[in-house]
Amino acid sequence: MKSLYSQFVTLSNEAVQTLGYDDTGAYWRSWYESETFEADVAELFEELKPFYVQLHAFVRRKLIEQYGEKVFPSSGQIPAHLLGNMWAQQWNNIQDLVMPHPEAGILDVTADMVKQNYTATKIFEVSDKFF
């Protein structure tokens, strides 16, 4: 699999070079409307890092309580397959384990939005103002 992925990266880089980009990463970054995108992301990461470290520790502790320490590497990572898919993109598989206040339930603002006469168009317009 590793050799196939390496081949994919090489082919992908060759393809985007025909479009004038140095590599696939440069092509992907071109989708964003910021000349300082990489610096912006680095700054945002540093800003969020303390929260992320705490969140990671909380989730890891809850998963250890559920599955036991034997499942977890000493390096501190959380095994990706426990989070919902092999890329760890979705954590819905562990929501019931890590919900900080499960008795509070999930907030549903639908009734309040209906009272305020929100429509799909109004929701779009409000969100459009945000950006």
Contacts in CASP RR format, 6 or more apart in sequence:
PFRMAT RR
TARGET T0000
AUTHOR 0000-0000-0000
METHOD contacts of the structure
MODEL  1
MKSLYSQFVTLSNEAVQTLGYDDTGAYWRSWYESETFEADVAELFEELKP
FYVQLHAFVRRKLIEQYGEKVFPSSGQIPAHLLGNMWAQQWNNIQDLVMP
HPEAGILDVTADMVKQNYTATKIFEVSDKFF
9 24 0 8 1.000
12 24 0 8 1.000
13 23 0 8 1.000
13 24 0 8 1.000
15 24 0 8 1.000
16 23 0 8 1.000
16 24 0 8 1.000
16 25 0 8 1.000
16 26 0 8 1.000
16 27 0 8 1.000
17 23 0 8 1.000
19 27 0 8 1.000
21 27 0 8 1.000
21 30 0 8 1.000
29 37 0 8 1.000
29 38 0 8 1.000
34 40 0 8 1.000
56 78 0 8 1.000
58 98 0 8 1.000
58 100 0 8 1.000
59 78 0 8 1.000
59 91 0 8 1.000
59 94 0 8 1.000
59 98 0 8 1.000
60 72 0 8 1.000
60 76 0 8 1.000
60 78 0 8 1.000
62 94 0 8 1.000
62 97 0 8 1.000
62 98 0 8 1.000
63 71 0 8 1.000
63 72 0 8 1.000
63 78 0 8 1.000
63 82 0 8 1.000
63 94 0 8 1.000
63 97 0 8 1.000
63 98 0 8 1.000
64 71 0 8 1.000
64 72 0 8 1.000
65 97 0 8 1.000
66 97 0 8 1.000
67 82 0 8 1.000
71 79 0 8 1.000
71 82 0 8 1.000
72 78 0 8 1.000
72 79 0 8 1.000
73 79 0 8 1.000
78 88 0 8 1.000
80 86 0 8 1.000
80 87 0 8 1.000
80 88 0 8 1.000
82 93 0 8 1.000
82 94 0 8 1.000
83 90 0 8 1.000
83 91 0 8 1.000
83 93 0 8 1.000
83 94 0 8 1.000
84 90 0 8 1.000
84 91 0 8 1.000
84 92 0 8 1.000
84 93 0 8 1.000
84 94 0 8 1.000
91 98 0 8 1.000
96 102 0 8 1.000
99 105 0 8 1.000
113 123 0 8 1.000
END
